[in-house]
C-alpha cells in the first residue's frame, strides 16, 4: 500500500511537480544560452513550454517513469564523487569536462528516456503487431518487460548499437583537435 507521500506525488501533485521541474530547467537553459536578452521573455517562454509539458498526459507519464531513475543515478554519482574525494583526489571540480564521463552520462540519460518512452507507448506499439486491435494488455500472455529486454539484446539491435557507438567515437576523435 502506498504511503501518503507516494499517493500525493503519483496523483494530484505529479503535474505540478513536472511543471516546476520543466519550468526551472527550461528557464535555466534559456538564461544560460542567452537566446533572448530579457529574463522576462525567458520566463514567459519557459512558463508556456512547462505548461504544455505538464498538461500533456503522455509526457507526464514518461517523466514520471524517467525522473526517479535520473534521481537514483545522480545519487549514485554523488556517492561515487564522495568516495573518490575520500581517497584523496582533491581536484574533482573539472570532472564534468571529461568526455568519457560526459558521454556516459548522456548515454545513460538517453537509455532511460528510451525505456520510459517504450513503456508509456507499449499499447500503441502492440497495436502495430499483426492482428492489430485484437491484442490487448490482458490478452497477451507474455511479460512486456521480458519481451523488451529480449528485443534489446537481439543480435540485430546490438549490431546497430555497436555501429552507432563506432560512428560516435569516430566523429568525436576526428573532430577533436590536438594542441602541440
N, C-alpha and C positions, 0 to 999 in steps of 0.2 A: 504494500500500500504506500502510495507516495506521501511524503511529508507535506505540510502546508506550503513551505517554500517551493518545493518541486511543482506542486499544483499551481501555484501562482505564476511561476516562471514559465511553465509549459502552457498555461492557459491565457488568462486575460493580459498578463504583463509581457508576454512574448513580443507582440508587435511594438509595444512601447520601447522595450529594450533594443530590438532590432533598429527602430527608428533612431534612438540615441546613438547607438554604435555607428550606424551608417552616416548620420549627420556629423559626428566627430571625425570619422575617417575621411569623408569627402571634404569637409572644411579644412582639415589639416593638409590634405594633398593639394587642394586649390591654393591655400595660403603658401605652401612650400614652393610650388612651381610658378607662382605669381602669374596665373593666367589672366586675371583681371586686376587692375590696380587698386581697387577698393575692397576692403574687407567686408563691406556691406553686401556687395554683389556676390562675393564668395559665400557669405552666409545664406543669402536668399537662394542661390543655386544649390547649395548643399541641403537646405531645408526642403526644397522641391523634390530633389532626387531621393532624399531619405524618405520623404512622404510616399513617393511612388514605390520605393522598395518595401516599405512597411505595409502598404495596402495590397501588395501582390502576394497572394497566398503561397504560390509555388516557391517564390524567393524566400519567404519567411520559413517555409519548411526546409529548404536547402540550408539556410543559415542556422536553423535550429539543430540540424544534424551536424553541420561542419564546425560550428563555434566551440562546442565542448572539446572536440579533438584538437582544434587550434590552441585552446587554453591548456590542454594537457601537454602538448608538445612544447609550448612556451614555458610551462612549469618545469618540464624535464630539462629544457635548455638552460634555465636559470640555475637549476641544481648542478648541472654539468659545469657551468661557469663558476659556481661556488667551490666545487671540488677542484677545478683547475687552479683557482686562486688560493685554495688551501694548501696546494702542493708547491706553492712558491712562485708561480708565474705572475709577475706583478702587472705587466702591461697587457691587459685584455681589452683595452679601450678600442683598438683598431681591428678587433676580431671580425666585425661585420663587414670589413672591406676585403676579407679573404674570399677569393672567388669560389673556392671549394665549398666553404660554409654557406655562402650566399646562394649558390646553385642548389645545394642540398636542401636548404630551407624553402626555396621556391618550388623545387620538385615535390617536397612533402606537401606543401600547400596546394599544388595543382592536383596531386593524387587524392588528397582528402576532398577537395572540391569535386573531382570526378566521381568518387564513390558516393558523395552526397547527392549529386545530380542524378546519378543512376538509381539510387534508392528512391528518390522522390518520383521519378518518371518511370518506375518499373511497370506501372499499369499501362501506360502508353506504349512502352516497348513490347509488352505482351500482346497488345492488340495488333502489332505488326507481324506476329507469328502466323504461320499458315493456319487458317481456321478463324482468324481474326477475333470477332466478338464472342466466339464460343468459349474462349478462355476467360476465366475469372480467377481472382486470387484464391478462392476456395476450391475451384475445380482442378487446379494444377497441384498434383501431389508433391512435387519436388520442392525443396527449400530454395528460395530465391538467392540467398546468400551463397549457398553451395554452388548453384549454377553460375553465379557471378564470379566466384573465385576460380571455378573450373574454366570459365572463359578467359579470365585474366591470365592464367598460367598456360593457356593453349599455345602450342609452338608458333603458330602464325602471329598471334598477338605479341609474344615475346620477341619474335624476329623483327617485327615492326618497331618495337621499343628499342631494340639494340641499334637498328638503323637510325632512329631519331637521336639516340644518345651519341652515336658516332658523328652524325651530322652536326649536332650541337657543339660537341668538342672540337670538331674541325673548324666551325665558324669562330669559336672562342679563340682557338690557337692561331688561326690565320689572321684574325682581326686585331690581335694584341700586338703591340709594338715593343721591341726590346730597346732599351737605352744602353748605350755603351759600346 
